[in-house]
Amino acid sequence: MGSEVVIVDEIPFPKEITITKPLALLGHGITDIEVHFLQIKFTAIGVYLDSVVVNHLEQWKGKTGNELAKDDDFFTALISAPVEKLVRIVVIKEIKGAQYGVQIESALRDRLAADDKYEEEEEEALEKIVDFFQSKYLKKQSVITYHFPATSTTAEIVVTTEGKEESKYIVENANVVETIKKWLLGGTSALSEATISNLADTLSAKLS
């Protein structure tokens, strides 16, 4: 099983992760920014899905990866498919948890507001996520996983940093959970274009 990894920007990702059942690595990429022609990389990302997800995406059979990557309806169907999903994020450029929490809060708040779903309950739920990250220091190689069970509307966030016990937080607000999925997997507006493009290529091949 030693070679059962995919290297994403020097970071190994297992080809399979099992929480309740084996989930396959179907997409990977990075988040980065270019400043004065210098590429600064922030995180490497792996998207793990129950492979039965393709049964929910039959109507896109025969489409190329390029077509799928631009098709937000495809990713909406992927997000709403009742299958287990897990997104594993590995830190490349260290960041304070407080900063990371605020980045998530602002990304989710903007999406919730655009969907007209930002009420007091959502605001509280976002504050709790910020609190969860607040005291953490996400050094290089820290791992943040977002786990979405097949049938529940919760999300479990787990942070693992070398030398520290892993810490977990369950997000229970259904609107916020849905928005985290959109932020991570929502096609053209998702966090990492590279990841979406790679995921689209893999699913295109599986659907043909």
NUKE-671115 format. One record per residue: residue in one letter; x, y, z of N, C-alpha, C in turn. Coordinates in steps of 0.1 Angstrom, whole numbers, plus 2048, in hexadecimal, padded with zeros to 3 digits. Atoms other than C-alpha are relative to their C-alpha. Layout:
BEGIN
AXYZXYZXYZ;...
This chain:
BEGIN
M8087F480080080080080980D800;G7F77F57FE81F8168037FF80A7F4;S8007F680B81B8257E07F28057FD;E80E7FC8027F682B7E47FE80F804;V8027F17FD7FB8517E58028077F3;V7FE7F780B7F986D7CC80780C806;I7F87F57FB8128897D07FA80D7F9;V8067F38048028AC7CE80A80B805;D7F77F67FC81D8C77CE8097FB80C;E7F78067F68358B17E27F97FA80C;I8078047F481A8A87FB7F87F37FC;P80780D80380E8837FB7F1800805;F80E8027FD7E987D7FA7FC7F17FF;P80480E8027DC8598017F67FF7F5;K80980180B7C984C7E37F27FD805;E80C8047FA7AE8407FB80080480E;I8017FE7F17A184B81D7F37FA804;T80C8077FB7888378317FC80680D;I8067FC7F477184684B7F57F6803;T80A80B7FE7528318478027F67F5;K7FD80980B75B82382580B8067F7;P7F57FA80877882780C7FB80B7F7;L8027F48097788497FB80C8027F7;A7F57FF80978D84D7DC80480F7FE;L7FB7F38037A386B7D57FD8037F1;L8057FE80D7918797B680480E7FA;G7FC7F380579F89C7B480B806809;H7F67F97F87BD8B07C080580C7F9;G7FA7F48057CE8D17BC80580980B;I7FA7F77F67DB8EF7CF7F880D800;T8047F28007D19127DA80D8087FF;D7F47F88017E992D7D07FD80E7FB;I8027F28057EE9517C680D8047FA;E7F47FB8068069637AF80280E804;V7FD7F27FC8179827BD80D8047F9;H7F47FC8088309947A68077F47FA;F7FB80B8078349757918057F5809;L7FC80B7F783B9607B07F47F8804;Q80B8087FB8249437B78017FD80E;I8008037F181B9407DC7F67F5802;K80A80B7FF80B91F7E47FC7FF80F;F8068017F27F491C8037FD7F2804;T80480E7FC7E68F98047FF7F77F4;A80280B8097E48D87F27F27FA804;I80E8057FD7C18C97EF7FD7F37F9;G80580D8057B38A67EA7F17FE802;V80E8037FF78F89E7E37FD7F17FF;Y80380E7FF78387C7EE7F17FE7FF;L80E80380276186E7E37FD7F1800;D80580D80274E84E7E57FE7FE7F1;S80080180F7528417C17F27FE7FA;V80E80180672C83A7BE7FB80E7FC;V8047F380372A8607BA7FD8017F1;V8027FF80F72C85A7947F17FC7FC;N80E8048037098497957F780C801;H8097F47FE6FB86C79F80380A7F5;L7FB7F680970D87D7827FF7FB7F1;E80180780D7028677647FD80A7F5;Q8047F780B6F388475180B8087F9;W7F47F980671689274B8097F77F9;K7F880A80772387273B8048067F2;G7FB7FC80D73987A71D80580E7FF;K7FB7F380074289D72780F800803;T7F17FF7FD7678A772880280680E;G7FD7FA7F37788B17487FF80F7FF;N8007F280277B8D473A7F2805800;E80F7FC8007558D67347FB7FF80E;L8058027F274E8C875780580B809;A7FA7F67F77668E17687F980D7FF;K8077F38027528FE75A7F17FF803;D80E8037FE7308EE7627FC80080F;D8038007F27248F97847F47F7804;D80B8097FD7048E47818067F2803;F7F980E7FE71B8C578080580080F;F7FA8007F272C8D07A17F580180A;T80C8007F770A8D87B17FB7F2802;A80580E7FF6FF8B47A980A7F8808;L7F68087F87208A77B77FE80380F;I8027FC7F271B8BB7D77F47FA807;S80C8057FA6F88B07DC7FE7F17FF;A80180F8006FE88B7D48027FB80E;P8008057F26F78777F480B7F6802;V7F58097FE71A8687F680A807809;E7F67FB7F773686C80F80B8087F9;K7F67F880674F88780780A80580B;L7F67FB7F677089281780A8097F8;V7F67F78067878AF80E80C80180A;R7F47FF7F87AB8AD81B80880B7FC;I7F87F58047BE8CD81C80D800808;V7F38007F97E48CD82480680E7FE;V7FB7F28007F48EE82E80E8007F9;I7F37FE8068128F881880780C806;K7FB7F37FA81691C8247F980280E;E8067FF7F281191E84A7F880C802;I80A7F57FE7F59348567FB7FF80E;K8068017F37E793D8787F17FC7FE;G80E8058007C692B87F7F680C800;A8097F47FF7B694D8877FE8067F2;Q8017FB80D7BE9598647F87F77F6;Y80780A8097B29398537F1800803;G80E8007FC79293A8677F980C7FA;V8067F480678B95E85B7FF7FF7F1;Q80180280F7929548377F47F77FD;I80C80980277893883A7F4808803;E80D7F87FD75F94F84B7FC8097F5;S8047F680A7619698317FC7F97F3;A80580780C75F9508147F27FA801;L80D8067FE74193F8237F580A802;R80A7F57FE73095F82E7FB8067F3;D8037FB80D73296D80B7F67F77F8;R80880980772394E7FC7F27FF806;L80E8017F970794B8167F880D7FD;A8077F38036FE9708117FB8007F2;A80480080F6FD96B7EB7F47F77FF;D80B8098026E594E7F07F480480A;D80A7FB7F76D19628097FD7F680C;K80180A7F56D894982580880480C;Y7F77FC7F56EC95E83D7F880780B;E8077FB7F56D896185D8087FF80D;E7F88017F36E19628828067F2802;E7FB80D7FD6E493C88480D7FD7F8;E7F48028086FD93C86780C808805;E7F67F77FA7109598768077F980C;E7FA8077F47149458978087F47FC;A7F980C80571E92688480E8047FB;L7F37FC80573A93987280980580B;E7F77FB7F47469498938067F4807;K7FB80C7F97499268A280B7FA7F8;I7F580580875E91B88480D808802;V7F47F77FD77593A8898067FC80E;D7FB8037F37779318AE8087F3800;F7F980D80078190D8A680E8027FB;F7F27FE80679F91989180880A808;Q7FA7F57F97A79378A780E7FD806;S7F48027F87C19288BD80A7F77F9;K7F880A8077D19118A380B8077F8;Y7F57FB8097F29168918027F67F5;L80080A80B7F090586F80E8017F9;K7F28008078158FE8678007F77F4;K7FF80880C8208EE8477FD7F1803;Q80480F7FF8128CA8437F57FE80A;S80C8027F87F58D185B7F57FB7F6;V80B8058087D68BF84E7F3804805;I80E7FC7FC7B38CD84E7F77F77F7;T8098088087988B48437F1805803;Y80F7FD7FF7738BC83C7F97F37FB;H80780C80375E89D83E7F18027FF;F80E7FE80273B89C8317F97F27FF;P80680D80072787C83A7F67FF7F4;A80980180C71086E81E7F2805803;T80E7FD7FE6EF87482F7FD80B80A;S8037F67F66F388E84A80480E7FB;T7FD7F28056F48B484680B806808;T7F67FA7F77128B885D80E7FF7F8;A7F28018057378BD8558097FE80C;E7F68017F57548B286B80D8067FA;I7F37FB8037748C786A80A7FB809;V7F68067F77938B687780D8077FC;V7F27FA8027B58C887B80A7F7807;T7F58087FB7D48B387F80D8087FE;T7F37F98017F58C588780A7F8807;E7F58087FA8168B488E80280380F;G7FD7FE7F281B8AF8B37F4804808;K80C7FD7F87F88B88BD7F57F67FE;E80B8098027D98A48C37F78067F5;E8097FB80A7C08A68A67F4806807;S80C7FB7FA7A38BC8AD7F58007F5;K80B8028097808B989E7F580A804;Y80C7F87FD7628CF89A7F57FC7F6;I80B8048097408C688C7F780C7FD;V8087F580472D8E08787F27FB7FE;E80D8058007088DB87D7F68087F8;N8097F88086F88F886A8007FC7F1;A80080680E6EC8E984980380A7F5;N7FD7F680B6EF90983580F802800;V7F17FE7FF71390E8418077F37FA;V7FA80C80571B8E98397FF8007F1;E8027FF80F70D8ED81680980A7FA;T7F77F680672190C81180F7FC801;I7F38057FF7418FC81D8037F67F4;K7FF80980C73B8E18028018087F3;K8007F780C7358FD7E880E8067FF;W7F37F97FF75590F7F380B7F67FC;L7F580A80476A8EF7EF7FE7F97F3;L80380880C7588DE7D27F78067F6;G80B7F98087428F87C18048047F2;G7FE7FD80E7508F879E80880D7FE;T7F87F480475B91A79080380980B;S7FE7F77F575892C7B18067F980C;A7FA8077F576A9127C680D806804;L7F37FB7FA7899187DB80C7FE7F7;S7F48038087A19077C37FC7FB7F2;E80380380F79D90879D8077F37FC;A7F880C8047B98EE7997F97F3805;T80680C7FA7A78D57B07F37FD7F8;I80D8028077858DA79E8037FB7F2;S7FC80480D7968D677C8047F1800;N7FC80E7FF7A78B57877F57F7803;L80C8087FC7878A87977F77FE7F4;A80980180C7748B07778067F67F6;D7F980A80978E89C7627FE7F2805;T80280E7FB78C87E7797F27FB7FF;L80E80480176687E77A7FC7FE7F2;S80380280F7648827548057F27FC;A7FB80D80477A8637507F77F5806;K80880A7FA7658507697F27FF7FA;L80D80080674585A7588007FA7F2;S80080580D75084F7368037F1801;
